[in-house]
Amino acid sequence: MRQFLGPQDLPGIDYALEQARYIKQNRFADQALGKNKTMLLVFFNSSLRTRLSTQKAAMNLGMNTIVLDINQGAWKLETERGVIMDGDKSEHILEAIPVMGNYCDIIGVRSFAGLNDKAYDYSETILRQFMDYSGKPVISMESATVHPMQAFADLITIEEHKKKARPKVVLTWAPHPRALPQAVPNSFAQWMNAAGYELVVTHPKGYELEPEFVGDAVVEYDQDKALKGADFVYAKNWSACMEPHYGEILSTDRSWTVTTEKMALTDNAFFMHCLPVRRGMIVSDDVIESPQSLVIPEAANREISAQTVIKEVLKSL
């Protein structure tokens, strides 16, 4: 496996889950795979869970790890072609990437959407440059359009807590004071569809996601209706995806906040969120602190999803 952006890059969902279960019980069993190998983690954006879990996963596999914070511990990088570099960016990404490739065996990249140019974001411009010029396998640690290791961890978490073979999973938009990318909801919908769950996506009108990610999921604009009978509720904000409002905040309607009253509409559903979360905006305190909240197990499973992915890449080296 030379790249990882979604479930399509793995041998199969059932295989991936089987490997994840094995790794959770045998975290240090495959250290020979990573011996004398190095993973470079490149961060264009801030991180807590992704940084810690991916580094820990690589170390579990016996790898050395290097963490590079672009714009903090390195030269500021120019990412556009054809520009005159007379500003504050000292190095072009097209020289930096092959240099990085010389120092490692696998590269993980985290680079958010700019939310100004949809064509640029949805072409995965920065991530694709790493794939084209590094000469090394590249893993998305969240890119402009997807966050696959988070969604994989979400899937592992649901598999561990589901009470029926095909649970009803609801992805609900919730308000937020800042414009956020669509990467998390895109990947969540993609992975839930791949797992064959009953998926309902609910949001105000204007917040439609790209059909390639929504797939066969039911789209419901009435949140209360969507939540009825749900087994899992995944709350997440995202900005408008469709032109001409790409990247805009169209609503901050607090009636979409996930509260105890909203959760009462479900079938005693578990609450999920990728974190960090804005309490009082996305979810109420009583919901996120309830016994039905899975936000901490989800975060713990980030290590497992990352290790499963990195192991598959190591097997291809």
Secondary structure, 3 states (H helix, E strand, C coil): CCEECCHHHCCCHHHHHHHHHHHHHCCCCCHHHHCCCEEEEEECCCCCHHHHHHHHHHHHCCCEEEEEECCCCCCCEECCCCCCCCCCCCEEHHHHHHHHHHCCCEEEEECCCCCCCHHHHHCCHHHHHHHHHCCCCEEECCCCCCCHHHHHHHHHHHHHHCCCCCCEEEEEECCCCCCCCCHHHHHHHHHHHHHCCEEEEECCCCCCCCHHHHCCCEEECCHHHHHCCCCEEEEECCCCCCCCCCCCCCCCCHHHCECHHHHCCCCCCEEECCCCCCECCCECHHHHCCCCECHHHHHHHHHHHHHHHHHHHHHHC
